[in-house]
Amino acid sequence: MRMLWLLTVLLAGLTLPACSSTEWVHPNKPSEEFTNEYNRCQNLVLRDPKLQQGSQLLILNATERCLQKEGWRLVEQ
Protein backbone atom coordinates (compact mmCIF):
# COMPACT_ATOMS: atom_id res chain seq x y z
CA MET A 1 0.00 0.00 0.00
CA ARG A 2 2.82 2.38 0.87
CA MET A 3 4.48 1.66 -2.47
CA LEU A 4 1.29 2.64 -4.32
CA TRP A 5 1.10 5.89 -2.34
CA LEU A 6 4.75 6.72 -3.19
CA LEU A 7 4.13 6.01 -6.84
CA THR A 8 1.05 8.27 -6.83
CA VAL A 9 2.98 11.11 -5.18
CA LEU A 10 5.85 10.71 -7.64
CA LEU A 11 3.54 10.78 -10.68
CA ALA A 12 1.69 13.82 -9.35
CA GLY A 13 5.00 15.59 -8.80
CA LEU A 14 6.05 14.91 -12.36
CA THR A 15 2.81 15.98 -14.01
CA LEU A 16 2.13 19.19 -12.08
CA PRO A 17 5.19 21.05 -13.40
CA ALA A 18 4.17 20.06 -16.92
CA CYS A 19 1.13 22.30 -16.58
CA SER A 20 3.26 25.44 -16.55
CA SER A 21 5.29 26.80 -19.42
CA THR A 22 8.44 28.86 -19.59
CA GLU A 23 9.62 31.44 -22.08
CA TRP A 24 12.85 33.33 -22.69
CA VAL A 25 12.32 37.08 -22.36
CA HIS A 26 14.58 40.10 -22.65
CA PRO A 27 13.80 43.48 -21.10
CA ASN A 28 14.83 45.44 -24.22
CA LYS A 29 14.53 43.05 -27.15
CA PRO A 30 11.47 41.59 -28.89
CA SER A 31 10.83 37.86 -28.58
CA GLU A 32 11.47 37.48 -32.33
CA GLU A 33 15.14 38.25 -31.64
CA PHE A 34 15.53 35.20 -29.38
CA THR A 35 16.21 32.72 -32.19
CA ASN A 36 19.02 34.86 -33.59
CA GLU A 37 20.57 35.27 -30.13
CA TYR A 38 20.21 31.55 -29.38
CA ASN A 39 21.88 30.56 -32.66
CA ARG A 40 24.70 33.03 -32.09
CA CYS A 41 25.30 31.73 -28.56
CA GLN A 42 25.17 28.12 -29.68
CA ASN A 43 27.70 28.81 -32.46
CA LEU A 44 30.03 30.43 -29.92
CA VAL A 45 29.69 27.44 -27.60
CA LEU A 46 30.35 24.93 -30.37
CA ARG A 47 33.65 26.68 -31.16
CA ASP A 48 34.94 25.83 -27.69
CA PRO A 49 37.25 22.80 -28.13
CA LYS A 50 36.34 21.54 -24.66
CA LEU A 51 32.68 21.28 -25.63
CA GLN A 52 33.04 19.98 -29.19
CA GLN A 53 33.18 16.41 -27.90
CA GLY A 54 30.85 17.13 -24.96
CA SER A 55 27.38 15.93 -24.21
CA GLN A 56 24.32 17.77 -25.46
CA LEU A 57 23.49 18.73 -21.87
CA LEU A 58 26.82 20.54 -21.46
CA ILE A 59 26.28 22.36 -24.76
CA LEU A 60 22.74 23.34 -23.77
CA ASN A 61 23.88 24.61 -20.36
CA ALA A 62 26.67 26.68 -21.91
CA THR A 63 24.27 28.10 -24.50
CA GLU A 64 21.80 29.09 -21.79
CA ARG A 65 24.57 30.76 -19.77
CA CYS A 66 25.49 32.77 -22.87
CA LEU A 67 21.85 33.85 -23.31
CA GLN A 68 21.70 34.92 -19.67
CA LYS A 69 24.87 37.00 -20.11
CA GLU A 70 23.10 38.73 -23.01
CA GLY A 71 20.20 39.65 -20.72
CA TRP A 72 17.71 36.90 -21.57
CA ARG A 73 15.81 35.35 -18.66
CA LEU A 74 13.74 32.17 -18.54
CA VAL A 75 10.42 33.04 -16.90
CA GLU A 76 7.46 30.87 -16.00
CA GLN A 77 4.18 31.80 -17.67
C-alpha positions in Angstrom: 0.0 0.0 0.0 2.8 2.4 0.9 4.5 1.7 -2.5 1.3 2.6 -4.3 1.1 5.9 -2.3 4.7 6.7 -3.2 4.1 6.0 -6.8 1.1 8.3 -6.8 3.0 11.1 -5.2 5.8 10.7 -7.6 3.5 10.8 -10.7 1.7 13.8 -9.3 5.0 15.6 -8.8 6.1 14.9 -12.4 2.8 16.0 -14.0 2.1 19.2 -12.1 5.2 21.0 -13.4 4.2 20.1 -16.9 1.1 22.3 -16.6 3.3 25.4 -16.5 5.3 26.8 -19.4 8.4 28.9 -19.6 9.6 31.4 -22.1 12.8 33.3 -22.7 12.3 37.1 -22.4 14.6 40.1 -22.6 13.8 43.5 -21.1 14.8 45.4 -24.2 14.5 43.1 -27.2 11.5 41.6 -28.9 10.8 37.9 -28.6 11.5 37.5 -32.3 15.1 38.2 -31.6 15.5 35.2 -29.4 16.2 32.7 -32.2 19.0 34.9 -33.6 20.6 35.3 -30.1 20.2 31.5 -29.4 21.9 30.6 -32.7 24.7 33.0 -32.1 25.3 31.7 -28.6 25.2 28.1 -29.7 27.7 28.8 -32.5 30.0 30.4 -29.9 29.7 27.4 -27.6 30.4 24.9 -30.4 33.6 26.7 -31.2 34.9 25.8 -27.7 37.3 22.8 -28.1 36.3 21.5 -24.7 32.7 21.3 -25.6 33.0 20.0 -29.2 33.2 16.4 -27.9 30.9 17.1 -25.0 27.4 15.9 -24.2 24.3 17.8 -25.5 23.5 18.7 -21.9 26.8 20.5 -21.5 26.3 22.4 -24.8 22.7 23.3 -23.8 23.9 24.6 -20.4 26.7 26.7 -21.9 24.3 28.1 -24.5 21.8 29.1 -21.8 24.6 30.8 -19.8 25.5 32.8 -22.9 21.9 33.8 -23.3 21.7 34.9 -19.7 24.9 37.0 -20.1 23.1 38.7 -23.0 20.2 39.6 -20.7 17.7 36.9 -21.6 15.8 35.3 -18.7 13.7 32.2 -18.5 10.4 33.0 -16.9 7.5 30.9 -16.0 4.2 31.8 -17.7 
